[in-house]
């Protein structure tokens, strides 16, 4: 069975067009630095990106909460140290007054 020249030519052009499309996608990925530009590029990877982005947001919020709590604890510790110093000073002055 012979393949007609027009069929071979059409197939050849189709293959070239597919290769050009793949090359365009590869160039877009390289220029943007992103493998997935839109969810339809790779639905599974897009789902992973969304999940990871959400987890990063949670992690960032957790870090902010930790920093806020640490700052408040430091302020409370400083206040308690000041109170302790005042109590020590009052005790010292009280003992000096007894002499």
Biotite code that builds the C-alpha atoms (Angstrom):
import biotite.structure as struc

atoms = struc.array([
    struc.Atom([0.000, 0.000, 0.000], chain_id="A", res_id=1, res_name="UNK", atom_name="CA", element="C"),
    struc.Atom([1.362, 3.345, -1.040], chain_id="A", res_id=2, res_name="UNK", atom_name="CA", element="C"),
    struc.Atom([0.941, 6.540, 0.902], chain_id="A", res_id=3, res_name="UNK", atom_name="CA", element="C"),
    struc.Atom([0.015, 9.432, -1.326], chain_id="A", res_id=4, res_name="UNK", atom_name="CA", element="C"),
    struc.Atom([2.473, 12.268, -1.527], chain_id="A", res_id=5, res_name="UNK", atom_name="CA", element="C"),
    struc.Atom([-0.152, 14.723, -0.284], chain_id="A", res_id=6, res_name="UNK", atom_name="CA", element="C"),
    struc.Atom([-0.797, 12.589, 2.827], chain_id="A", res_id=7, res_name="UNK", atom_name="CA", element="C"),
    struc.Atom([2.910, 12.401, 3.615], chain_id="A", res_id=8, res_name="UNK", atom_name="CA", element="C"),
    struc.Atom([3.244, 16.141, 3.032], chain_id="A", res_id=9, res_name="UNK", atom_name="CA", element="C"),
    struc.Atom([0.251, 16.909, 5.295], chain_id="A", res_id=10, res_name="UNK", atom_name="CA", element="C"),
    struc.Atom([1.624, 14.644, 7.996], chain_id="A", res_id=11, res_name="UNK", atom_name="CA", element="C"),
    struc.Atom([5.038, 16.262, 7.723], chain_id="A", res_id=12, res_name="UNK", atom_name="CA", element="C"),
    struc.Atom([3.540, 19.766, 8.028], chain_id="A", res_id=13, res_name="UNK", atom_name="CA", element="C"),
    struc.Atom([1.443, 18.660, 10.996], chain_id="A", res_id=14, res_name="UNK", atom_name="CA", element="C"),
    struc.Atom([4.545, 17.333, 12.755], chain_id="A", res_id=15, res_name="UNK", atom_name="CA", element="C"),
    struc.Atom([6.425, 20.571, 12.094], chain_id="A", res_id=16, res_name="UNK", atom_name="CA", element="C"),
    struc.Atom([3.528, 22.586, 13.489], chain_id="A", res_id=17, res_name="UNK", atom_name="CA", element="C"),
    struc.Atom([3.428, 20.440, 16.662], chain_id="A", res_id=18, res_name="UNK", atom_name="CA", element="C"),
    struc.Atom([7.166, 20.896, 17.108], chain_id="A", res_id=19, res_name="UNK", atom_name="CA", element="C"),
    struc.Atom([6.816, 24.660, 16.705], chain_id="A", res_id=20, res_name="UNK", atom_name="CA", element="C"),
    struc.Atom([4.048, 24.731, 19.308], chain_id="A", res_id=21, res_name="UNK", atom_name="CA", element="C"),
    struc.Atom([6.171, 22.722, 21.744], chain_id="A", res_id=22, res_name="UNK", atom_name="CA", element="C"),
    struc.Atom([9.121, 25.033, 21.124], chain_id="A", res_id=23, res_name="UNK", atom_name="CA", element="C"),
    struc.Atom([6.908, 28.084, 21.765], chain_id="A", res_id=24, res_name="UNK", atom_name="CA", element="C"),
    struc.Atom([5.710, 26.588, 25.056], chain_id="A", res_id=25, res_name="UNK", atom_name="CA", element="C"),
    struc.Atom([9.307, 25.828, 26.050], chain_id="A", res_id=26, res_name="UNK", atom_name="CA", element="C"),
    struc.Atom([10.398, 29.388, 25.177], chain_id="A", res_id=27, res_name="UNK", atom_name="CA", element="C"),
    struc.Atom([7.541, 30.839, 27.256], chain_id="A", res_id=28, res_name="UNK", atom_name="CA", element="C"),
    struc.Atom([8.548, 28.646, 30.197], chain_id="A", res_id=29, res_name="UNK", atom_name="CA", element="C"),
    struc.Atom([12.181, 29.707, 29.938], chain_id="A", res_id=30, res_name="UNK", atom_name="CA", element="C"),
    struc.Atom([11.399, 33.417, 29.570], chain_id="A", res_id=31, res_name="UNK", atom_name="CA", element="C"),
    struc.Atom([8.907, 33.477, 32.448], chain_id="A", res_id=32, res_name="UNK", atom_name="CA", element="C"),
    struc.Atom([10.815, 31.057, 34.673], chain_id="A", res_id=33, res_name="UNK", atom_name="CA", element="C"),
    struc.Atom([7.551, 29.219, 35.285], chain_id="A", res_id=34, res_name="UNK", atom_name="CA", element="C"),
    struc.Atom([6.630, 25.755, 34.126], chain_id="A", res_id=35, res_name="UNK", atom_name="CA", element="C"),
    struc.Atom([2.935, 26.366, 34.724], chain_id="A", res_id=36, res_name="UNK", atom_name="CA", element="C"),
    struc.Atom([1.553, 29.630, 33.371], chain_id="A", res_id=37, res_name="UNK", atom_name="CA", element="C"),
    struc.Atom([-2.111, 28.662, 33.616], chain_id="A", res_id=38, res_name="UNK", atom_name="CA", element="C"),
    struc.Atom([-3.893, 25.718, 35.265], chain_id="A", res_id=39, res_name="UNK", atom_name="CA", element="C"),
    struc.Atom([-4.583, 24.038, 31.937], chain_id="A", res_id=40, res_name="UNK", atom_name="CA", element="C"),
    struc.Atom([-0.817, 23.705, 31.313], chain_id="A", res_id=41, res_name="UNK", atom_name="CA", element="C"),
    struc.Atom([-0.571, 21.047, 34.034], chain_id="A", res_id=42, res_name="UNK", atom_name="CA", element="C"),
    struc.Atom([-3.662, 20.647, 36.251], chain_id="A", res_id=43, res_name="UNK", atom_name="CA", element="C"),
    struc.Atom([-1.881, 18.434, 38.779], chain_id="A", res_id=44, res_name="UNK", atom_name="CA", element="C"),
    struc.Atom([1.026, 20.853, 39.147], chain_id="A", res_id=45, res_name="UNK", atom_name="CA", element="C"),
    struc.Atom([-1.427, 23.769, 39.336], chain_id="A", res_id=46, res_name="UNK", atom_name="CA", element="C"),
    struc.Atom([-3.232, 22.052, 42.226], chain_id="A", res_id=47, res_name="UNK", atom_name="CA", element="C"),
    struc.Atom([0.123, 21.522, 43.964], chain_id="A", res_id=48, res_name="UNK", atom_name="CA", element="C"),
    struc.Atom([1.019, 25.186, 43.435], chain_id="A", res_id=49, res_name="UNK", atom_name="CA", element="C"),
    struc.Atom([-2.278, 26.302, 44.965], chain_id="A", res_id=50, res_name="UNK", atom_name="CA", element="C"),
    struc.Atom([-1.814, 23.945, 47.922], chain_id="A", res_id=51, res_name="UNK", atom_name="CA", element="C"),
    struc.Atom([1.789, 25.066, 48.498], chain_id="A", res_id=52, res_name="UNK", atom_name="CA", element="C"),
    struc.Atom([0.868, 28.742, 48.166], chain_id="A", res_id=53, res_name="UNK", atom_name="CA", element="C"),
    struc.Atom([-1.854, 28.270, 50.768], chain_id="A", res_id=54, res_name="UNK", atom_name="CA", element="C"),
    struc.Atom([0.568, 26.497, 53.083], chain_id="A", res_id=55, res_name="UNK", atom_name="CA", element="C"),
    struc.Atom([3.109, 29.299, 52.635], chain_id="A", res_id=56, res_name="UNK", atom_name="CA", element="C"),
    struc.Atom([0.435, 31.837, 53.608], chain_id="A", res_id=57, res_name="UNK", atom_name="CA", element="C"),
    struc.Atom([-0.317, 29.801, 56.748], chain_id="A", res_id=58, res_name="UNK", atom_name="CA", element="C"),
    struc.Atom([3.387, 29.563, 57.554], chain_id="A", res_id=59, res_name="UNK", atom_name="CA", element="C"),
    struc.Atom([3.829, 33.321, 57.063], chain_id="A", res_id=60, res_name="UNK", atom_name="CA", element="C"),
    struc.Atom([0.889, 34.029, 59.374], chain_id="A", res_id=61, res_name="UNK", atom_name="CA", element="C"),
    struc.Atom([2.289, 31.611, 61.950], chain_id="A", res_id=62, res_name="UNK", atom_name="CA", element="C"),
    struc.Atom([5.643, 33.404, 61.810], chain_id="A", res_id=63, res_name="UNK", atom_name="CA", element="C"),
    struc.Atom([3.940, 36.790, 62.244], chain_id="A", res_id=64, res_name="UNK", atom_name="CA", element="C"),
    struc.Atom([2.002, 35.439, 65.213], chain_id="A", res_id=65, res_name="UNK", atom_name="CA", element="C"),
    struc.Atom([5.210, 34.092, 66.755], chain_id="A", res_id=66, res_name="UNK", atom_name="CA", element="C"),
    struc.Atom([6.972, 37.423, 66.296], chain_id="A", res_id=67, res_name="UNK", atom_name="CA", element="C"),
    struc.Atom([4.037, 39.295, 67.836], chain_id="A", res_id=68, res_name="UNK", atom_name="CA", element="C"),
    struc.Atom([3.876, 36.910, 70.798], chain_id="A", res_id=69, res_name="UNK", atom_name="CA", element="C"),
    struc.Atom([7.634, 37.120, 71.274], chain_id="A", res_id=70, res_name="UNK", atom_name="CA", element="C"),
    struc.Atom([7.490, 40.917, 71.299], chain_id="A", res_id=71, res_name="UNK", atom_name="CA", element="C"),
    struc.Atom([4.670, 40.921, 73.817], chain_id="A", res_id=72, res_name="UNK", atom_name="CA", element="C"),
    struc.Atom([6.480, 38.426, 76.044], chain_id="A", res_id=73, res_name="UNK", atom_name="CA", element="C"),
    struc.Atom([9.630, 40.528, 75.894], chain_id="A", res_id=74, res_name="UNK", atom_name="CA", element="C"),
    struc.Atom([7.653, 43.633, 76.876], chain_id="A", res_id=75, res_name="UNK", atom_name="CA", element="C"),
    struc.Atom([5.984, 41.745, 79.747], chain_id="A", res_id=76, res_name="UNK", atom_name="CA", element="C"),
    struc.Atom([9.343, 40.381, 80.898], chain_id="A", res_id=77, res_name="UNK", atom_name="CA", element="C"),
    struc.Atom([10.841, 43.879, 80.869], chain_id="A", res_id=78, res_name="UNK", atom_name="CA", element="C"),
    struc.Atom([7.887, 45.231, 82.846], chain_id="A", res_id=79, res_name="UNK", atom_name="CA", element="C"),
    struc.Atom([8.181, 42.436, 85.414], chain_id="A", res_id=80, res_name="UNK", atom_name="CA", element="C"),
    struc.Atom([11.927, 43.042, 85.732], chain_id="A", res_id=81, res_name="UNK", atom_name="CA", element="C"),
    struc.Atom([11.222, 46.726, 86.377], chain_id="A", res_id=82, res_name="UNK", atom_name="CA", element="C"),
    struc.Atom([8.668, 45.830, 89.029], chain_id="A", res_id=83, res_name="UNK", atom_name="CA", element="C"),
    struc.Atom([11.135, 43.398, 90.610], chain_id="A", res_id=84, res_name="UNK", atom_name="CA", element="C"),
    struc.Atom([13.809, 46.098, 90.686], chain_id="A", res_id=85, res_name="UNK", atom_name="CA", element="C"),
    struc.Atom([11.363, 48.489, 92.354], chain_id="A", res_id=86, res_name="UNK", atom_name="CA", element="C"),
    struc.Atom([10.422, 45.876, 94.946], chain_id="A", res_id=87, res_name="UNK", atom_name="CA", element="C"),
    struc.Atom([14.095, 45.176, 95.638], chain_id="A", res_id=88, res_name="UNK", atom_name="CA", element="C"),
    struc.Atom([14.765, 48.910, 95.989], chain_id="A", res_id=89, res_name="UNK", atom_name="CA", element="C"),
    struc.Atom([11.765, 49.334, 98.336], chain_id="A", res_id=90, res_name="UNK", atom_name="CA", element="C"),
    struc.Atom([12.931, 46.368, 100.412], chain_id="A", res_id=91, res_name="UNK", atom_name="CA", element="C"),
    struc.Atom([16.458, 47.810, 100.616], chain_id="A", res_id=92, res_name="UNK", atom_name="CA", element="C"),
    struc.Atom([15.147, 51.239, 101.636], chain_id="A", res_id=93, res_name="UNK", atom_name="CA", element="C"),
    struc.Atom([12.812, 49.625, 104.178], chain_id="A", res_id=94, res_name="UNK", atom_name="CA", element="C"),
    struc.Atom([15.666, 47.669, 105.731], chain_id="A", res_id=95, res_name="UNK", atom_name="CA", element="C"),
    struc.Atom([17.804, 50.844, 105.834], chain_id="A", res_id=96, res_name="UNK", atom_name="CA", element="C"),
    struc.Atom([14.925, 52.628, 107.595], chain_id="A", res_id=97, res_name="UNK", atom_name="CA", element="C"),
    struc.Atom([14.886, 49.985, 110.315], chain_id="A", res_id=98, res_name="UNK", atom_name="CA", element="C"),
    struc.Atom([18.505, 50.629, 111.224], chain_id="A", res_id=99, res_name="UNK", atom_name="CA", element="C"),
])
